[in-house]
Amino acid sequence: MTNNMAQLYQQVCDHARQTAMIASIESVLGWDDHTYLPAAAGDYRAEQITFLTGQVHQRWVDKAFGDWLDTLAADHLATHPATDTAVVIHRLKRQRDRRIKLPQSLVEELTRTAVLGQLAWQEARAQNDYAKFRPYLQKTITLKKQQAEALGFNDHPYDALLDEFEPEEQTANVGRVLSGLREQLVPLVAAILNSGRQPRMEILKRNFPVEVQKTFGQRAAEAIGYDFKRGRLDVTVHPFCATLGPHDCRITARYDENFFNMAFFAVMHEAGHGIYEQALPADYYGLPLCEAASMGIHESQSRMWENFVGRSRAFWRHYLPVAQAFFPQSLGDVSLEDFYFAINDVRPSLIRVEADEATYNLHILIRFELELAMMQGDVGVDDLPSAWNDKYRQYLGITPPRDAEGVLQDMHWSGGLIGYFPTYALGNLYAAQFFAQARNELGNLDGMFERGEFEPLRLWLREKIHRHGKRFTAAELVEHVTGRPLSYEPLMMHLYDKFRPLYGLD
Amino acid sequence: MTNNMAQLYQQVCDHARQTAMIASIESVLGWDDHTYLPAAAGDYRAEQITFLTGQVHQRWVDKAFGDWLDTLAADHLATHPATDTAVVIHRLKRQRDRRIKLPQSLVEELTRTAVLGQLAWQEARAQNDYAKFRPYLQKTITLKKQQAEALGFNDHPYDALLDEFEPEEQTANVGRVLSGLREQLVPLVAAILNSGRQPRMEILKRNFPVEVQKTFGQRAAEAIGYDFKRGRLDVTVHPFCATLGPHDCRITARYDENFFNMAFFAVMHEAGHGIYEQALPADYYGLPLCEAASMGIHESQSRMWENFVGRSRAFWRHYLPVAQAFFPQSLGDVSLEDFYFAINDVRPSLIRVEADEATYNLHILIRFELELAMMQGDVGVDDLPSAWNDKYRQYLGITPPRDAEGVLQDMHWSGGLIGYFPTYALGNLYAAQFFAQARNELGNLDGMFERGEFEPLRLWLREKIHRHGKRFTAAELVEHVTGRPLSYEPLMMHLYDKFRPLYGLD
């Protein structure tokens, strides 16, 4: 790199870091909005956030910033494709290019439709009246097609939308893997149902005082490596993980005094996200080297700690005695096997966010297939509720009695999120593939968990995944780490290994 | 106003409101910094805040903004001195003029000295080593003299510093009133001491569970009119009130399980600030019409609810039974008279923030007199500790055994705050004068308090003070509301009326 180029690169980094700082301020306001904002303060908070969003956008589309990136890309990417510098230039340019391809009028129309759509959806869901939401969904689909056209794509317009969450991922590839998954998963779930076995669920529905749950959850999050000096755990209606700065990543959970799972697995899940964010190289905060590879990779980390660790027998061999000390009256008489079976109860249900480890993926498949069908025009908004119900019957063997528990249950479409759902299933797939590899390389993970040792796994994840930021795409990363492309087999293997013995299947 | 001028005025208002929005975002970050920020996140938070501070400053000193204000001022102030428009133009221009008079180099030097000074002061106080702080205080005094010169003044350089907190107030006037106060207060405190009477303080030092205190404090704050739909109550080391938007004013308190006063009177105090902020006309948020008149007027509102209401016999005639229901074991056997005497215990002490209603003003007087003396060069930093101790002996009859409990106790000077202390005593003086007037106009306030009725007083304060924002200076406001200029007499009358019977004085 010549001196001139080095200086230009410095300007680009300074610009990007400043933009990230403004975005981080927006994140503080968003976090406060979800946690502690007084009821009457919402309107002004929206104005504050809109103001910052505008500043962030202006800085991304800034002409000089674009020129610097173009110059650097022409000079650098061909000759030094593997350096930090090239990664930063390539990823920033890619993000900027996506931004400038969207006409301002389309962005505004998408935003307006999302705001109105969410209000309409809330009302529609409360009143179980899909017709109230239908016109907004129609408008959203139309706009998302326009967005895909504006962004451009090779094979499928859905590629352009998916790219926002899974950079460079292809719809065809996702479809192939998820179809393979479906073919094995639907029979497994059916076999589980036919087994006639059921765990004693009531042991999880006893009394668990909220304040004690908070302490217990915090202790578990600390144990798996979430750093409270650089984070917090608060209460929100919908759990989330938000990064507010290089050393400030906060998680939330919600609590049900009469259901152990509600908070505990949310804490494990969000702590998994948090551990990833906290392990990104903070010195590069504001640059792609300190950003998660993709939403799917992010979800793989939360799912790994929630399910592959948190719902394992080995984990509870260590933690059930601790939990019994925290909740002596509710868990004192509960055996490890009963507890383990209960937290791994598989039961087709209508609501995605309440689904178990096995059926969850089918909820996602249904949404992914319907999104694709809507984008292709194979399913229109008029037919969507029945198409939804058909798929629930087909994959899960149940039919939603009302649209409120069917097609209206998720907020994603009302907010203009199309292409996001598959990242949830990708997360499970990546998690399984990474976890199998970790077991290959680290040896007896169960033995470690039984002793309460989670650092080996966490450090392995940092080394293999976290520290790279956006250096690799998700597809490259999974290939790098496991030596194989994304596959549904590790996940199915994990589900077979867990559920065949539990349900007495062959 | 011509169309052109009206358009210019609109531009000025838009500019000011946008600046206020950025400042409000800074307030969110500041609030979070004091309440929930993870330990390791302080450095980046400082960067975020510095960035916003810079944006706010740039917008204030913006050349076009200044030109618009000059044009409007020339056109409007002479001809329409009493309109909303004129108030906005005059106050904005005055604030801007103060900003642009300070050279950038001086602002930076003040900021740097404040940061280093605070670190040095923390160490000096912890080690009881005034010498460690002395050079920073010397530097601060030098810079504050430069600041006063840059800002300009008529009579006394201290006027220029005081103006930041009490716009248009004069040092000579404050000095006159505070000297008059001192002449009556010192003998009153001495007489109280000589009375030999003391309340049963142990009743306030029993066990008061923190969670119960929180609920009780929240209920009292609600009762006097602090609106939790537009506010919150959190926990911080130093209680404060912060406004984060037109409908978002938050207060904090700290809790001592074994001392009732610690949290309760902090909640009443901060709720008093909050009630003022919440009653400012929100439609004008971002303009001087939605800003408090002065720090002294602000403090008058907090002191009124804390002391004139919250330490009155009538208030506790209503609230002691409520408090007894909240804290049956600690307060169940306590009589109203014993409780009332205990919360009004007068006792010369070394620490300002722990001082009672009577001696508090003497702590402030000492600081005000020493600030003046330092600015005039009558007391140098080498002589300050002994000058401090002399005054404590003279006014309060006690001598600090160590500088840590003497000249090093407050953070103000280390942070470059000179001219701020008198606003605390002014707050007490204004509170007394307003409260006497409210009693004249509303009649039997005690009767209302005994019935738990605080709305008449709150609405009177809103009508007379809150709704005006910065329309009037503090001096104008007190004259408008009470028909008399600021005087020490109402405060002394209040203190005589309360403490003569309690301590059996003539």
Contacts between the chains, C-beta under 8 A, distances in Angstrom:
chain1	res1	chain2	res2	distance
A	18	B	51	7.7
A	21	B	47	6.7
A	21	B	48	6.1
A	21	B	51	6.0
A	22	B	51	7.7
A	24	B	44	7.5
A	24	B	48	6.6
A	25	B	25	6.3
A	25	B	29	6.8
A	25	B	48	5.4
A	25	B	51	7.9
A	25	B	52	7.2
A	28	B	28	6.4
A	28	B	29	6.0
A	28	B	32	6.0
A	28	B	48	7.6
A	29	B	25	6.8
A	29	B	28	5.9
A	32	B	28	6.0
A	32	B	32	6.6
A	36	B	36	7.8
A	36	B	232	6.1
A	36	B	234	7.7
A	37	B	248	7.0
A	38	B	228	7.1
A	38	B	229	6.1
A	38	B	230	5.3
A	38	B	231	5.6
A	38	B	232	5.8
A	38	B	247	6.9
A	38	B	248	5.4
A	38	B	250	7.4
A	39	B	229	4.7
A	39	B	230	7.9
A	40	B	227	7.9
A	40	B	229	4.7
A	40	B	230	4.6
A	40	B	247	4.2
A	40	B	248	7.7
A	41	B	230	6.6
A	41	B	244	7.3
A	41	B	245	5.4
A	41	B	247	4.8
A	41	B	248	3.7
A	43	B	247	7.6
A	44	B	24	7.5
A	44	B	245	4.0
A	44	B	246	5.5
A	44	B	247	6.3
A	44	B	248	6.7
A	44	B	285	7.7
A	45	B	245	6.7
A	45	B	248	7.6
A	47	B	21	6.7
A	48	B	21	6.1
A	48	B	24	6.6
A	48	B	25	5.4
A	48	B	28	7.6
A	48	B	245	7.1
A	51	B	18	7.7
A	51	B	21	6.0
A	51	B	22	7.7
A	51	B	25	7.9
A	52	B	25	7.2
A	227	B	40	7.9
A	228	B	38	7.1
A	229	B	38	6.1
A	229	B	39	4.7
A	229	B	40	4.7
A	230	B	38	5.2
A	230	B	39	7.8
A	230	B	40	4.6
A	230	B	41	6.6
A	231	B	38	5.6
A	232	B	36	6.1
A	232	B	38	5.8
A	234	B	36	7.7
A	244	B	41	7.3
A	245	B	41	5.4
A	245	B	44	4.0
A	245	B	45	6.7
A	245	B	48	7.2
A	246	B	44	5.6
A	247	B	38	6.9
A	247	B	40	4.2
A	247	B	41	4.8
A	247	B	43	7.6
A	247	B	44	6.3
A	248	B	37	7.1
A	248	B	38	5.4
A	248	B	40	7.7
A	248	B	41	3.7
A	248	B	44	6.8
A	248	B	45	7.6
A	250	B	38	7.4
A	285	B	44	7.7
